[in-house]
Amino acid sequence: MMAGSTVENLSNPEMSDGDWAPTNLRKNLCILSRNEIDLAKMLIKEKQGHLFEHWPEPGIDDAAKHGFFNQVTLLNNSYPGGLLSYIRNARSLLADSKAGKNPYDGFIPSVPSGEVLSFGDENFMMLEEVGVKEACRAAFVLVAGGLGERLGYNGIKLALPSESTSGTLFLQHYIESILALQDASCKLVEGSCQRQIPLVIMTSDDTHSRTLKLLESNAYFGMSSSQVILLKQEKVACLADNDASLALDPNDKYKIQTKPHGHGDVHALLYSSGLLNEWCKLGLKWVLFFQDTNGLLFKAIPASLGVSATKSYHVNSLAVPRKAKEAIGGITRLSHADGRTMVINVEYNQLDPLLRATGHPDGDVNDETGYSPFPGNINQLILELSPYMDELQKTNGAIAEFVNPKYKDSTKTSFKSSTRLECMMQDYPKTLPPTASVGFTVMDTWLAYAPVKNNPKDAAKVPKGNPHHSATTGEMAIYRANSLILRKAGGHIEDPKLEVYNGQEVEVWPRVAWKPKWAITFADVKRKVRSCRISQRSTFVLKGPNIFIEDLFLDGALIVNSVEDAEVKLNGHVKNEGWEIRAVDYKDCSLAEEVRIRGFQIEKKGQLELNYNEPGNFSFNG
Ligand code: UTP
């Protein structure tokens, strides 16, 4: 799908009679097409003759030989500059890696400027309002092509419930959030607003068909199917040695082994798809990139988009406060004596040595705030469309790559297993001119970031005080955020209890969950909550847009469903047996994997469910 390269014209006279080809390939030239021969010449010129060493006489395995070239064509077309560029880039990066070259040599790090927001204050609410207005000129891009090896879940991560109280799946939550933003934005902007916010999902061979099935079997979770665009990233060729010899698949000698290239592919895919031009013509201004399992993200989106708009940021990286040396990249300004400068994510294991090498003998340390001055990158980006398009026109969407071979020993001459080039979405600013306006927006971690990345076993091993980033903590973080938001809006929410699930100590707050259409900003919550008291053992689920909490005391489970035009006022006491959280053992195979990986399940002992299925004004008095 990306702009491919044409194969270099290699048909010089010495090469025309097949002398260029090693014996086994030469014998097979008679069965190959003109295009296949050109590809073969390119491979031979790039020292890839080993790929043909095992080829038998023509007539044997011919279909597989053509299959080999089909794959080479795909690899050639899906990499900016083609396979030739891939091999040459690999050779150069492998040489740098062998020489131990630091990509940041000569750069001086400093703290960039950005916005630090305080949840719920006037500035925050003003920015949320600006963000909501801008939302109808935005497109969302979800990168969801990853293998999720660390989580080890058998399905795709987007199909996991973000929390088990309402059972809302990650993809469903994202779509419902975008739809809620769309509604809110169109109401504010009127007339000039596009009606449908596009959602692009980048998939890969590992996730594509299951993502499509998830959408189709759930009627796109309420989105119009034309609003959702799936772009599939291709894998890249594996490299067997420092000379960038392409690795053959151990299970199929007519196939080059491939592995994922990383989420940085999203830029080249967007560029080659033509979508950016389309969006530009539609009058869109922003592109928001996000990841597959962060159930909190949309609480941070309106204000962050507001920052992009008010600060005119071409690039806005969402960030959270970061303790020095915490295992999360730091957003850093890097300046070189030759004039190069960039604001970029620097991985934590590179930041400390870089600081030490450039006049900061203590390296990465906390300042008087108790945090590192370099904010923690959470890899959610907001780009302004027009400068983004200008930049991609220059680069064709290619993103700075890196290689991370696992060497057999200190001679660095051979690898434990094949490697490949990789690229990261957040490295986009690396090629920007110094005039580009690149900033960040820092939000509280409890509000903005709780990804589900680690399996229970690994999560339990995370040292105390560091985030587990598991299904257990991802879910508990949603209840905590909702409880804290209600508190900030004036609600009396009982303190959490500490519990241990799957070996991880977590705060268990009341299980408060709401659909994005109930509230997409803090102002929405404030407008809808006058007074409430909620006990720690309670569950409170709000599934309608116009539910107003006037004066409610809840000690148990209350679920409220209401249609668009029903206005519901909640008053009085609700007390019942409620929904209990019961710990489960993740090794208990009789349970669903979604349950096991969080280490608890919800036992519904008693609840009050209120349903308002008709338009009108309703008042509940418990
Ligand atoms: P992660 O760093 O969490 O990687 O990706 P992952 O592949 O999902 O999980 P591990 O590392 O194997 O455990 C961050 C985001 O980038 C997407 C993921 O789907 C996730 O949303 N991603 C990652 C891609 O879209 N493509 C890739 O090649 C890699």
Boltz pocket constraint, residues with backbone or C-beta under 6 A from the ligand:
constraints:
  - pocket:
      binder: B
      contacts: [[A, 143], [A, 144], [A, 145], [A, 146], [A, 147], [A, 148], [A, 149], [A, 150], [A, 151], [A, 202], [A, 204], [A, 260], [A, 261], [A, 262], [A, 263], [A, 290], [A, 291], [A, 292], [A, 293], [A, 453]]
      max_distance: 6.0
